[in-house]
Amino acid sequence: MKQTYPTQEVLAYAFAAFRIRGGYVKHTQRYSTEGKPAEHSNGEMVKQHFGGYTDPDFVDFTTIEEDYENVELARSHFRRYTLGLIGGQLNSFQQDIFSAVSNDEIASKQLGLVAYVPALVVREIADAKFKKMLRIEYRNSKDIGQPKDVVDGVIKFLSKFWSEQWESFNYIADYDGNLVSFMNKFDHEVGTRKRIKGKVKAHGKNRSFDVCETRLNYVKLLKV
């Protein structure tokens, strides 16, 4: 196995794995059904392609033009990291990523780390857009009701992320021009609307931008 690989090529294959898997898959899934191949994690896909180790179940893959376009998008995004690095605003994981992709070559031991780059870039770009939306459209968000008050109306999903700890999605939504947040085990598309029935749990501030956000619990989601 070679010790280093061209950064552009590794990033392109990282984006190809991300595209093929429909996102970032942390663990390889193997099946007992005969003829059903294993679904390798993104990290293993990239390592396997570049000869990191040999798995007889692995089926090699290739890149397309879209993957190289996404490499340029990622590099443009990482250029913003320079200011963050100087200001000490990057966490250790971001610094490790930035250090790896800033070089012309990727070390073999960094292949698994770089496989996560597409997920990181997609999430950070989405977070930046979401923060801008909050700043512009929800700066006047107000607290809703009092704790234990019933909330019944139509919401629009604005953001979501999966919580491994709670095995649920955490949603942030628009409720009559104000921000609400809650947990739900079902996957709902951002931008869609549902009728909500729940109770006010607490009042707080959004973690992305300092605006009022009402936390709900005992939530039921119904068709509009």
C-alpha positions as CSV (number, residue, x, y, z in Angstrom):
1,M,0.0,0.0,0.0
2,K,1.3,3.5,-0.8
3,Q,1.9,5.8,2.1
4,T,0.2,8.9,0.5
5,Y,-2.4,9.7,-2.1
6,P,-3.4,12.9,-4.0
7,T,-5.8,14.9,-1.9
8,Q,-8.1,15.7,-4.8
9,E,-8.5,12.0,-5.6
10,V,-9.1,10.9,-2.0
11,L,-11.8,13.7,-1.6
12,A,-13.4,12.7,-4.9
13,Y,-13.7,9.1,-3.7
14,A,-15.0,10.3,-0.3
15,F,-17.8,12.2,-2.1
16,A,-18.4,9.2,-4.3
17,A,-18.9,7.0,-1.2
18,F,-21.2,9.6,0.3
19,R,-23.3,9.7,-2.9
20,I,-23.5,5.9,-3.2
21,R,-24.4,5.4,0.4
22,G,-26.9,8.3,0.4
23,G,-25.0,10.0,3.3
24,Y,-22.4,9.0,5.8
25,V,-22.7,5.4,7.1
26,K,-20.4,4.8,10.1
27,H,-20.6,1.0,10.3
28,T,-20.5,-1.7,7.7
29,Q,-23.7,-3.8,7.4
30,R,-23.3,-7.5,6.6
31,Y,-26.2,-9.8,5.7
32,S,-26.7,-13.5,6.2
33,T,-28.9,-13.6,3.1
34,E,-27.0,-15.5,0.4
35,G,-26.2,-13.2,-2.6
36,K,-26.7,-10.0,-0.7
37,P,-23.4,-8.1,-0.5
38,A,-22.2,-6.3,2.5
39,E,-22.8,-2.5,2.6
40,H,-19.5,-1.1,3.6
41,S,-19.1,2.1,5.7
42,N,-17.8,5.2,3.9
43,G,-14.5,4.9,5.7
44,E,-14.1,1.3,4.7
45,M,-15.1,2.1,1.1
46,V,-12.4,4.7,0.8
47,K,-9.7,2.6,2.5
48,Q,-10.6,-0.5,0.4
49,H,-10.4,1.5,-2.8
50,F,-6.9,2.8,-2.0
51,G,-5.7,-0.6,-0.8
52,G,-6.0,-0.1,2.9
53,Y,-7.0,-3.7,3.4
54,T,-8.6,-6.5,1.6
55,D,-12.2,-7.6,2.1
56,P,-13.4,-10.3,-0.3
57,D,-17.0,-8.9,-0.1
58,F,-15.9,-5.4,-1.3
59,V,-17.0,-4.2,-4.7
60,D,-14.9,-1.4,-5.9
61,F,-16.5,1.9,-7.1
62,T,-15.6,4.9,-9.2
63,T,-16.2,8.6,-9.3
64,I,-18.3,10.8,-11.6
65,E,-18.0,14.5,-12.5
66,E,-20.4,15.5,-9.7
67,D,-17.9,14.2,-7.1
68,Y,-15.1,16.4,-8.4
69,E,-17.4,19.4,-8.4
70,N,-18.2,18.7,-4.8
71,V,-14.4,18.6,-4.1
72,E,-14.2,22.2,-5.3
73,L,-17.1,23.1,-3.1
74,A,-15.4,21.5,-0.1
75,R,-12.2,23.3,-0.8
76,S,-14.0,26.6,-1.0
77,H,-15.7,25.8,2.3
78,F,-12.4,24.9,4.0
79,R,-10.9,28.2,2.9
80,R,-13.2,29.8,5.5
81,Y,-11.5,27.7,8.1
82,T,-8.4,29.8,8.0
83,L,-10.0,32.6,10.0
84,G,-11.5,30.1,12.4
85,L,-8.1,28.5,12.9
86,I,-6.4,31.8,13.6
87,G,-9.1,32.8,16.0
88,G,-9.0,29.5,17.9
89,Q,-12.6,28.7,17.0
90,L,-12.1,25.3,15.5
91,N,-12.5,22.2,17.6
92,S,-9.8,19.5,17.5
93,F,-11.7,17.3,15.0
94,Q,-12.2,20.3,12.6
95,Q,-8.5,21.1,13.0
96,D,-7.6,17.5,12.2
97,I,-9.8,17.6,9.1
98,F,-8.4,20.9,8.0
99,S,-4.8,19.8,8.5
100,A,-5.4,16.7,6.4
101,V,-7.1,18.4,3.4
102,S,-4.7,21.3,3.4
103,N,-1.9,19.1,2.1
104,D,-1.4,18.0,-1.4
105,E,-1.2,14.4,-0.3
106,I,-3.4,12.4,2.2
107,A,-1.5,9.9,4.4
108,S,-2.9,6.4,4.4
109,K,-3.8,6.6,8.1
110,Q,-6.0,9.6,7.3
111,L,-8.2,7.9,4.7
112,G,-10.9,7.1,7.2
113,L,-10.9,10.6,8.6
114,V,-11.2,12.2,5.1
115,A,-14.1,9.9,4.3
116,Y,-16.1,12.0,6.8
117,V,-15.4,15.2,4.9
118,P,-18.6,15.2,2.7
119,A,-20.8,14.8,5.8
120,L,-19.0,17.6,7.6
121,V,-19.2,20.0,4.6
122,V,-22.8,19.3,3.9
123,R,-23.7,19.8,7.6
124,E,-21.7,23.0,8.1
125,I,-23.0,24.6,4.9
126,A,-26.6,23.7,6.0
127,D,-25.9,25.1,9.5
128,A,-24.6,28.3,8.0
129,K,-27.6,28.8,5.8
130,F,-29.9,27.9,8.8
131,K,-28.2,30.5,11.0
132,K,-28.5,33.1,8.3
133,M,-32.2,32.3,8.0
134,L,-32.7,32.7,11.8
135,R,-30.9,36.0,11.8
136,I,-33.0,37.4,9.0
137,E,-36.4,35.8,9.4
138,Y,-36.7,34.8,13.0
139,R,-35.0,37.6,15.0
140,N,-38.4,38.5,16.4
141,S,-39.3,35.0,17.4
142,K,-41.2,35.0,20.7
143,D,-41.9,32.5,23.5
144,I,-45.1,30.6,23.2
145,G,-47.4,30.2,26.1
146,Q,-46.3,29.0,29.5
147,P,-45.0,25.6,30.6
148,K,-47.7,22.9,30.3
149,D,-49.8,25.0,28.0
150,V,-51.2,23.1,25.0
151,V,-49.9,23.9,21.6
152,D,-52.2,23.0,18.7
153,G,-51.6,24.3,15.1
154,V,-49.6,23.9,11.9
155,I,-45.8,23.9,11.8
156,K,-43.2,24.0,9.1
157,F,-40.0,22.0,9.6
158,L,-36.9,24.2,9.4
159,S,-34.1,21.9,10.6
160,K,-33.5,18.4,11.9
161,F,-30.6,16.2,13.2
162,W,-30.5,12.7,14.5
163,S,-29.7,12.1,18.1
164,E,-27.9,8.8,18.7
165,Q,-28.4,9.2,22.5
166,W,-32.2,9.5,22.2
167,E,-32.6,7.6,18.9
168,S,-34.8,10.3,17.7
169,F,-34.7,13.4,15.4
170,N,-34.5,16.8,17.0
171,Y,-36.6,19.2,15.0
172,I,-36.8,23.0,14.9
173,A,-39.9,24.3,13.3
174,D,-41.9,27.5,12.5
175,Y,-45.1,27.9,14.5
176,D,-46.9,31.0,13.5
177,G,-43.6,32.9,12.9
178,N,-42.0,31.6,16.1
179,L,-39.5,28.9,16.7
180,V,-40.4,25.6,18.4
181,S,-38.3,22.5,18.9
182,F,-39.1,18.9,19.9
183,M,-38.0,15.3,19.5
184,N,-39.7,12.8,17.2
185,K,-38.6,9.3,16.1
186,F,-40.0,9.6,12.6
187,D,-38.2,11.3,9.7
188,H,-40.0,14.3,8.3
189,E,-38.7,16.4,5.4
190,V,-37.5,19.9,6.1
191,G,-39.8,22.4,4.4
192,T,-43.0,20.2,4.8
193,R,-45.9,21.1,7.1
194,K,-47.7,19.1,9.8
195,R,-50.4,19.8,12.4
196,I,-48.9,19.6,15.8
197,K,-50.4,18.8,19.2
198,G,-48.1,19.1,22.2
199,K,-47.3,20.9,25.4
200,V,-44.8,23.7,26.3
201,K,-41.9,22.2,28.1
202,A,-39.6,25.3,28.5
203,H,-38.5,28.6,27.0
204,G,-34.9,29.0,25.8
205,K,-32.6,30.3,23.1
206,N,-31.8,28.6,19.8
207,R,-28.3,27.1,19.9
208,S,-27.3,28.4,16.4
209,F,-28.5,32.0,17.0
210,D,-29.6,34.0,20.0
211,V,-33.4,34.0,19.3
212,C,-36.3,32.7,21.4
213,E,-37.2,29.1,21.0
214,T,-40.0,27.2,22.8
215,R,-39.3,23.5,23.7
216,L,-42.2,21.2,23.4
217,N,-42.9,17.7,24.6
218,Y,-45.7,15.1,24.4
219,V,-45.8,15.9,20.7
220,K,-48.2,14.3,18.2
221,L,-47.8,15.1,14.5
222,L,-50.8,14.8,12.2
223,K,-51.5,15.5,8.5
224,V,-52.4,19.1,7.7
